[in-house]
Amino acid sequence: KAFSYCTSLTAITFPEGVTSIGDWAFAYCTSLTDVYCNAATVPSTNTDAFYDSNIENATLHVPASAMDEYRNTAPWSSFGTIEAKKCATPTISYTDGKVVLTCATEGAEVITTVANGDDEIFEVFDFELIPTYTITAYATKEHYENSDPVTLTICWVPCDENHEGGTTDI
């Protein structure tokens, strides 16, 4: 009955190791909108744990591997929405000549693919970009002289943050 009648309680997070929830623990918590249960095994509880807490209008966030178990176990199955917890969208930045990939979801592994000009895709975990690339090409064909070479230089330059749509990223 620890949180019974906490009418201003809007969200609860249960850690991975929680195995049970006491009787009437969250009864009459009428403002409850989100419950995050990190336990891969559904915690045991009586159906009165969320009694009259409007959980039919709340969202239960659970590990993807346990969604079916939560959907089939009362009182968890009474939540209006049950959805798998989702990793935060990774961020990509460019600092000191290196692409930096981060994710706010603790312990998440960021998988990245990079495509080159030949549409070859490489799966990478860490990579560096140099500031300037020089590409030289020429055409050749049997019974022909080679063409004159053409050169393209690509430079990574800072964007002007005062320019419309500009940013301080490279």
Sequence and secondary structure as in RCSB ss.txt:
>XXXX:A:sequence
KAFSYCTSLTAITFPEGVTSIGDWAFAYCTSLTDVYCNAATVPSTNTDAFYDSNIENATLHVPASAMDEYRNTAP
WSSFGTIEAKKCATPTISYTDGKVVLTCATEGAEVITTVANGDDEIFEVFDFELIPTYTITAYATKEHYENSDPV
TLTICWVPCDENHEGGTTDI
>XXXX:A:secstr
 TTTT TT  EEEE TT  EE TTTTTT TT  EEEE  SS  EE GGGGTTS GGGSEEEE GGGHHHHHTSTT
GGGSSEEEE      EEEEETTEEEEE SSTT    EEEE TT  EEEESS B  SEEEEEE    TTS     E
EEEEE     TTSTT  S  
